[in-house]
Amino acid sequence: MLLADATTVAAPGVPAIRERAKDLYFSLYGDPRSNPAEARAYVEDQIAAVQALPADLPGSLADLPAWVQQRTDAVGAQYREYLAARKNGAPRRYFSCRAHALYFIKAVAPTKLVDGAWLYGLLKHWNNPAYHELIKTYLEELGEGAPSKNHVTIYRKLLATHGCDGWESLGDEHFVQGAIQLALGHHADSFLPEIIGYNLGYEQLPLHLLITSYELNEFGIDPYYFTLHVTVDNAASGHAQKAVQALAGLMPRVGDREAFYRRVLDGYRLNDIGASTTSVIAEFDLQAELVRILAAKSNVGKNMHSDYCRVAGRSVNDWLGDPAQIPGFLAALEKAGWIKRGEDVEHSRFWRLVHGEKAEMFGVFSAYELQVLRDWIMSTPDGKRVEGARTLTWRARQRTLDNLGEHADRSAHFPERGLIRRHPRLEAQDSELRLLEEQVAASAGKQEAMALLTGLMSPEIHHTAVGLMATRMYTRLFDA
């Protein structure tokens, strides 16, 4: 599912579920061992909150492969209809402007930055074939240790490229899915059926993923993270298929199979709580986002302007002294001619103050914030906008699904050495990577080595240099 397409569900009696998602998210990301009881209770509360939701999984395990194929076919047909409509002149379905698309990238960051986390706790079962499909899925989420294929690394780069920082200040609702994934990953022994069900839902190809990729590419925003999920989650041989195989392999042969499957359904439903792709897209308001940005800037800027800087008879410091005045400040700037709405941004004196290497306020706004300001200036209150020249970056032009394959292996070339691929510059005797290599070599056996590596492949570490190396080593030992 990537992100659910359902509205948030709040069950009676558990009003604090979402309200503690953000705190739990950062607690688990910082130190997963800090409060294990709270993480487990959080998952239990979330399960209670979603049990009344419908689930479209078939009642029989034998019907699952056909169910996956039917979903895939339906999404494919809907996407063809979307493409046909766009070809005939229909507007973009999701993103009203480039700032809207970048807002989406930032707003779903809490989930994307823990991609695959729900499977982490299964790594210790490497010697049990029943877990292999789920472990392979986790390793592929980590790019098998290749930096250019590690999903979290790719997303971090996407955020940095477009100046989409500040996601940590998002509302609690945006952290629900990430908190669920982290909590499941660190309590795998307690929630195995739910993990299987969650994985089964998350790895299905959603329509919003295809449309998102298409529209991001139109804005020159590299959609590689999203198109990568289209390919790796495919129903023929990808994660969607592995999810079905994992359920078949781990369904108990002796015991209450129906009870196990009910818990699988609960896990599947967990995908449908918290902020979703479509709800995140729908919540964007260009005017409100610009006001939010300027209000945040006002905390610093309210004392930084000279008294001669006056708008509508008031000093800029006075305007910025109260964040509630920001909408009035924007209106005053427009009335004074500093901003000319509905025209090219270069016609606005205020834009020239903030954009360009020689601009007096150069560096005050991030790339994302400048895009919000640009799109707001070029729009009118009735929603119309001037379309400036649009130039796709080379990277974005190359990220279509038609030629994704030729860019699939973008990893750095690490020289082979033992179990790892070392970067030639990492030769210091005391380097962390060399130390890890020595510790693995000194292990009493494969069991000890795998345990050591597993500890370095957690959601908060695997995208670091030592985590990537541990993943490469684990992968080779796992496949040996």
Sequence and secondary structure as in RCSB ss.txt:
>XXXX:A:sequence
MLLADATTVAAPGVPAIRERAKDLYFSLYGDPRSNPAEARAYVEDQIAAVQALPADLPGSLADLPAWVQQRTDAV
GAQYREYLAARKNGAPRRYFSCRAHALYFIKAVAPTKLVDGAWLYGLLKHWNNPAYHELIKTYLEELGEGAPSKN
HVTIYRKLLATHGCDGWESLGDEHFVQGAIQLALGHHADSFLPEIIGYNLGYEQLPLHLLITSYELNEFGIDPYY
FTLHVTVDNAASGHAQKAVQALAGLMPRVGDREAFYRRVLDGYRLNDIGASTTSVIAEFDLQAELVRILAAKSNV
GKNMHSDYCRVAGRSVNDWLGDPAQIPGFLAALEKAGWIKRGEDVEHSRFWRLVHGEKAEMFGVFSAYELQVLRD
WIMSTPDGKRVEGARTLTWRARQRTLDNLGEHADRSAHFPERGLIRRHPRLEAQDSELRLLEEQVAASAGKQEAM
ALLTGLMSPEIHHTAVGLMATRMYTRLFDA
>XXXX:A:secstr
  S  S     TT TTTGGGHHHHHHHHHH TTS HHHHHHHHHHHHHHHTTS     SSGGGHHHHHHHHHHHH
HHHHHHHHHHHHTT   SS SSHHHHHHHHHHTHHHHTTTTGGGGGGGGGTT GGGHHHHHHHHHHTGGG TTT 
HHHHHHHHHHHTT   GGGS GGGGHHHHHHHHHHT TTT HHHHHHHHHHHTS  HHHHHHHHHHHHTT   HH
HHHHHHHT TTTSHHHHHHHHHHHHS SSS HHHHHHHHHHHHHGGGSS  HHHHHHT  HHHHHHHHHHHHHHH
HTTSS TT EETTEEHHHHHTSGGGHHHHHHHHHHTTS  TTS GGG HHHHHHSSTT TTTTSS HHHHHHHHH
HHTB TTS B        HHHHTTSGGGGGGGS       EETTEE  TT   TT HHHHHHHHHHT SSHHHHH
HHHHTT STTTTTSHHHHHHHHHHHHHHH 
